[in-house]
Amino acid sequence: MKDIIMTKTCRFVTLAVATVDAPPARVCTFPPMSHLAGLAMLIAERDGEGAWTFLLERHAIAAGDGEDALLKWATHVMPTAGTVLGWQLADRIVAPLLDAGTIGDPEIGRAFLDRLMTLVTIPSIDLAVHHGGAGAPDLASVCAEQGIVLTPLSAGEIESAWAFGDPPSLNAHVAREAIAVWQLWLAESSGKAVAASKAFASWLAARANP
């Protein structure tokens, strides 16, 4: 099998989110939901000539901000097509995005959900499937097996950053996860993504040393 990159233009969109649990009141019959606190998208594109480009988009909100602001941002930057990558994609990523899209302004929510559904109904790859799916170890542990360093915020740290108005920490958290998921996918490609791996390593080095 040839290198995983193809001879035509292709795009991959790696999604990562930060959420804060929102359990219902004791007398409430509605199921627990989550507040969406941050979202990152690592967009990797290969053109027909074989050149790779990468774009890391991320945005976060604080407890006093409505999720609608995050959804408006996401609707603007989210591609309409591309292979989606994520870790426990359905439960950890898509579910809270759906929650956020159904509880705020109807117009904003509808626009976001239309864009999201257009994207995720195209082929998606959940990297956790081969590690146990919903019962997989945490992402950082799996990444460590491939020599990928991921230092995520704990659930308590995410809630604190959200509650006390620290979006930069949330932005850094979701960015690190999106990058790690993409690196894990490259690492698990059994040598079929050499060109993509080299291009991404160069891109990362350039970001670290502007």
ChimeraX attribute file (.defattr): number of C-alpha atoms within 10 A of each C-alpha:
attribute: neighborCount
match mode: 1-to-1
recipient: residues
	/A:1	5
	/A:2	8
	/A:3	14
	/A:4	15
	/A:5	18
	/A:6	14
	/A:7	12
	/A:8	10
	/A:9	14
	/A:10	17
	/A:11	17
	/A:12	22
	/A:13	27
	/A:14	26
	/A:15	27
	/A:16	27
	/A:17	26
	/A:18	25
	/A:19	21
	/A:20	20
	/A:21	13
	/A:22	12
	/A:23	12
	/A:24	12
	/A:25	10
	/A:26	7
	/A:27	6
	/A:28	9
	/A:29	8
	/A:30	10
	/A:31	9
	/A:32	11
	/A:33	16
	/A:34	16
	/A:35	19
	/A:36	29
	/A:37	29
	/A:38	28
	/A:39	27
	/A:40	28
	/A:41	27
	/A:42	24
	/A:43	22
	/A:44	20
	/A:45	20
	/A:46	19
	/A:47	15
	/A:48	12
	/A:49	10
	/A:50	16
	/A:51	12
	/A:52	21
	/A:53	15
	/A:54	17
	/A:55	12
	/A:56	14
	/A:57	19
	/A:58	25
	/A:59	22
	/A:60	27
	/A:61	24
	/A:62	20
	/A:63	19
	/A:64	10
	/A:65	13
	/A:66	16
	/A:67	24
	/A:68	21
	/A:69	14
	/A:70	20
	/A:71	25
	/A:72	14
	/A:73	16
	/A:74	20
	/A:75	19
	/A:76	11
	/A:77	13
	/A:78	19
	/A:79	17
	/A:80	14
	/A:81	18
	/A:82	22
	/A:83	18
	/A:84	22
	/A:85	24
	/A:86	25
	/A:87	27
	/A:88	21
	/A:89	23
	/A:90	14
	/A:91	12
	/A:92	16
	/A:93	19
	/A:94	19
	/A:95	14
	/A:96	21
	/A:97	24
	/A:98	16
	/A:99	15
	/A:100	24
	/A:101	24
	/A:102	14
	/A:103	11
	/A:104	16
	/A:105	14
	/A:106	12
	/A:107	11
	/A:108	17
	/A:109	23
	/A:110	16
	/A:111	15
	/A:112	26
	/A:113	19
	/A:114	13
	/A:115	19
	/A:116	21
	/A:117	13
	/A:118	14
	/A:119	19
	/A:120	20
	/A:121	12
	/A:122	13
	/A:123	12
	/A:124	17
	/A:125	18
	/A:126	17
	/A:127	21
	/A:128	20
	/A:129	14
	/A:130	8
	/A:131	14
	/A:132	11
	/A:133	15
	/A:134	14
	/A:135	10
	/A:136	16
	/A:137	12
	/A:138	12
	/A:139	20
	/A:140	16
	/A:141	15
	/A:142	18
	/A:143	18
	/A:144	13
	/A:145	10
	/A:146	12
	/A:147	12
	/A:148	17
	/A:149	15
	/A:150	18
	/A:151	13
	/A:152	17
	/A:153	18
	/A:154	10
	/A:155	13
	/A:156	10
	/A:157	13
	/A:158	21
	/A:159	22
	/A:160	16
	/A:161	20
	/A:162	27
	/A:163	16
	/A:164	11
	/A:165	17
	/A:166	17
	/A:167	20
	/A:168	15
	/A:169	17
	/A:170	31
	/A:171	21
	/A:172	17
	/A:173	25
	/A:174	27
	/A:175	24
	/A:176	18
	/A:177	27
	/A:178	27
	/A:179	21
	/A:180	24
	/A:181	27
	/A:182	24
	/A:183	20
	/A:184	21
	/A:185	19
	/A:186	19
	/A:187	18
	/A:188	13
	/A:189	12
	/A:190	11
	/A:191	14
	/A:192	16
	/A:193	18
	/A:194	16
	/A:195	17
	/A:196	22
	/A:197	18
	/A:198	12
	/A:199	14
	/A:200	20
	/A:201	13
	/A:202	12
	/A:203	16
	/A:204	13
	/A:205	10
	/A:206	10
	/A:207	9
	/A:208	8
	/A:209	7
	/A:210	5
